[in-house]
Structure formats: structure tokens, C-alpha cells
Amino acid sequence: MFTSYNVRENNKVVELENYSSVMQTAQAEALSGKYSFIPTTKVLDVLSKEGWIPANVKESRVMIEENKGFQKHAIRLRNENIKINNVDKLFPEIILTNSHNGLASFQLMAGMWRQICANGLCVADSMFETHRIRHMGFTNEKVLDAVYSVIQSLPAISGKVSEFQGIQLNSEEKQIFAESVLDVVFDAETWKKGKNPGTTPDRHNTASLLMLPRRSEDREDNLWNLYNRAQERVIKQGVTVISENPRYRVGNKTREVKAIDRDIKLNKALWTLTERMAELKK
């Protein structure tokens, strides 16, 4: 039977009962009888018995009211008994996504929560392959297989973090990494020339701003810190595009990423980019 969890988000207690898609007990009416409905709470029960408790919840926005309660949702779970041995304060997470509109299967992937910046990171498939569990043919064992896979991947993930921390980047390498991050976030149209230097976006100036540290813990220019600076700005704070004249910005900065699919896609892309930079430094 599903346990009613209290989820602590940003020091506020949030009850899962407030998320209709998580608590949904039936499929969308438009789906055929062949659709196999599996409540998200059933998966949460399996995970809770292994010590994994929800720590963050996100629902996709719906434009049509009748779709509310069936939309995609993402839950980040942590286990207080499982930690990553590292100098940084990192806690492993299982990220669960699901929907009840027939458009998505259950997905379980590995993530991390960084206490210093209260940031949720997502590990790319190169480190941990996403487990996709179809509603039809669902079994508790498939969920447990995914959980055990996450646990088994932790030493490799911890080792990768340590590797990133041990790689120092010089000014030129830091600029190359930052501009590669911009390629993940923006398309080529972003850098079209304007009428004057104050309205022409500049990759170099924008990348330089992207790499500025926000806290003392991230001041060292190792690859791990640079990854975290980029990840926090791209996902949580938004990126400001700077013009050829560095005193001016062009347009409004990007917004915090709230869409579930884009959040995961960007997070995985940033991790993959960091892995590639590490390979180049070998």
C-alpha cells in the first residue's frame, strides 16, 4: 500500500497528494482498453521499501484542463543510507519519470544532488543507461533491477567526479568548454549580427560570463567546478547573452528550465560534454 510521503523542497514540506499526476488512480479516458495503467504510487512503494524516498517533484504544465492529472511528472528520490564518497557533498538520486496519457513509459535514471548549490544533476547514459519500463508487462522486479543498477554504478560515477576534479583547465580551455556549453543551449540564429556592437551577440563575451564562479567552493578552475558553474546557470538561473560591447546584454536571459524533458536533455548533454573535455585532456 502506498505510503503518504512528505517531500522537503527548498526547506518547505510538500505533500505528494498535491500532485494529481503522481496520485492518479486511473488512465486518461481517451486511451483504449489495451492500455495497461500502472499508478506511479506503485513504483514509489517498491522504491520506498529499498529506502528511496522522494526529495523533489515536478509536473509538466498542461494547456487543456482535461489533461491535468495525466501529464508527465518527474520525481527525484534519495536514500539516506547511500552516499557518494567524495570531497564534494554529493548524494545519489534515482530519477523517476512517468505519465498516464499513453505517451511515455516509466523511466528510471541515475542522478546526483549537490548540497553546496542545492542542484539536481543528471548522469548521462554513457555512465548509466536509462531503464525504460513499459506499463504493459510491468513487474516489481524490473524496478528493483533498475535500483540495483543505480547502486552498482555509484563507484564509477564517484570515480568520474574525482577525475573531473583532478583536471585543471587553462584560460583557453575554459573558453572552449564554455562556448561548447553555449552550443548546447542556443542555436546558430542566436549569434546573428545586429546593427551595432551593442546589439550583436558575442559568443566569447557570453561564454566568459557563463564561467564566472558564484561561490568560493567553485573558484578553482577544475573541470568539475566548471561543469557545475555551467549546469547551475543553464538549468536554474538562466544564461545572459552579452553583446560585442561587453557592457550590454542582448535581449532577456534564458529562464529557469522547468520542462521535464528539456531539463533531462540539457543535464545529460552537459555531462556528456564534460566527459568529452576530460577525454581531450588525457
Stockholm file with secondary structure:
# STOCKHOLM 1.0

chainA/1-282         MFTSYNVRENNKVVELENYSSVMQTAQAEALSGKYSFIPTTKVLDVLSKEGWIPANVKESRVMIEENKGFQKHAIRLRNENIKINNVDKLFPEIILTNSHNGLASFQLMAGMWRQICANGLCVADSMFETHRIRHMGFTNEKVLDAVYSVIQSLPAISGKVSEFQGIQLNSEEKQIFAESVLDVVFDAETWKKGKNPGTTPDRHNTASLLMLPRRSEDREDNLWNLYNRAQERVIKQGVTVISENPRYRVGNKTREVKAIDRDIKLNKALWTLTERMAELKK
#=GR chainA/1-282 SS CCCCCEEEETTEEEEGGGCHHHHCCSCCTTSCTTCCCCCHHHHHHHHHHTTCEEEEEEECCCSSGGGTTSSCEEEEEECTTCCCCSSSCEEEEEEEEECSSSSCCEEEEEEEEETTTTEEEECCTTTSCCEEECSTTCCHHHHHHHHHHHHHHHHHHHHHHHHHHTCBCCHHHHHHHHHHHHHHHCCGGGGCCCSSTTTSBCHHHHHHHHTCCSSGGGCSCBHHHHHHHHHHIIIIICCCCBBSSTTCBCSCCCCCCCCHHHHHHHHHHHHHHHHHHHHHTC
#=GC SS_cons         CCCCCEEEETTEEEEGGGCHHHHCCSCCTTSCTTCCCCCHHHHHHHHHHTTCEEEEEEECCCSSGGGTTSSCEEEEEECTTCCCCSSSCEEEEEEEEECSSSSCCEEEEEEEEETTTTEEEECCTTTSCCEEECSTTCCHHHHHHHHHHHHHHHHHHHHHHHHHHTCBCCHHHHHHHHHHHHHHHCCGGGGCCCSSTTTSBCHHHHHHHHTCCSSGGGCSCBHHHHHHHHHHIIIIICCCCBBSSTTCBCSCCCCCCCCHHHHHHHHHHHHHHHHHHHHHTC
//
